[in-house]
Amino acid sequence: MPATDHQPDFAEKAKLFGDKVRSRRAELGLSERRLAERASLSRGYISLLLKDRGSHKDAQGEFKLPNPTLDVIWRLADALEVEPAYLVDSSRPVERH
C-alpha cells in the first residue's frame, strides 16, 4: 500500500516538504531550471514538486501528492545545500539558512 493511502497526515508532510524546497530555492535565488540542473532532475519534475503535485492521478482524476524517492530527496538536498533530514523532518518548520 503506498504511503499516500495509509498516512492521514501525508498531505501535511508533502506540503511542508514542498514549502522547504520552495523557500530554500528562493533563498539561493535559483530558477526552476537551475535547481533541476543542480539536482540532475528534469525541470518538469521540479515544477511538479514546487506545485505540491505528483505526476500521477488517483481514481477520481485528481493529481496525487508528490512522493519523491530517497534518491530525489538526496539530490534536492545537495542542490539546495541542506541536509536531507531537514527536507523530510516534519517536526522541523521551514528555516532560514
N, C-alpha and C positions, 0 to 999 in steps of 0.2 A: 504494500500500500504506500503510495507516495506521501511524503511528509505533508504536502498541502492538504491531504484528505483526512489526517488524523490529529493535527495540531490546531486547536481552535485559535490560538494566538499567532499562527503563522503569518497572517496578513499584517499584523503589527510589526513582527520581526522583519518581514520583507520590506515594509515601508521604511523602517529605521535603517536597514542596510542601504536602501536607495538614498535616503537623506544623507547618510555619511559619505557615500560616494559623490553625490552632488555637491555637498559642502566642501569636501577636500578638493575636488576638481576646480571649484570656483576659487578657493584659496590659492591654488597653484596657477590659476589663470590658463587652464588647459581647455582647448576646444574638444568637442567630441572626437574629432578626427585625431588630434594629438594624443588624447588618452587612449584611443584604440591602438594607435601605433606603439605607444609605450608599453601597453599591455599585450601586444600581439593578438588582439581580438578584432573582430570586424566592427566597423562603425555602426552597422545596423544593430548588432548585439548590444553595443554600448548604449545606443539610443533607446532600446527597449528597457535596459536596466535603469536608465535615468528616468524613464517614464513609469517605473514600477509595473512593468508589463512583460509577461513572458511571450514566447513565440507560438505557443500552442493554445487552442481554445478548449473550453470544457464542453460538457454535453449541452449546455444552454447557449453555446456560441459566444460566450464571453472569454476574453483572453485570461489565461491563468496568470498567477503571480510569478515573477521570475524566481528561479530556484537554481542559482549558479552552482557549479561543481567546485570542489576544492581547488582544482587547477585554476579555474577562473578567479576565485577569491584570492589565491596567492598572486596571480598575475596583476590583478587590480591593486592589491596592497603594495606590491613592488612599484607599480606605475604611480601610485598616489603617495608613495614614501611613508606608509604607515604599516603597523604590524597587522597581519591577517586577523588576529584575535580581536582587534579593535572593530573591524568591519562586521564581525558576526556576534560579538558580545552584546546581547540585548539589554544587559544591565547597565551598559555604558551609554550615556547620551552622546549626541553629536558634539565633538570637541573642536576647539580652535587649536591648530598646531603652530 
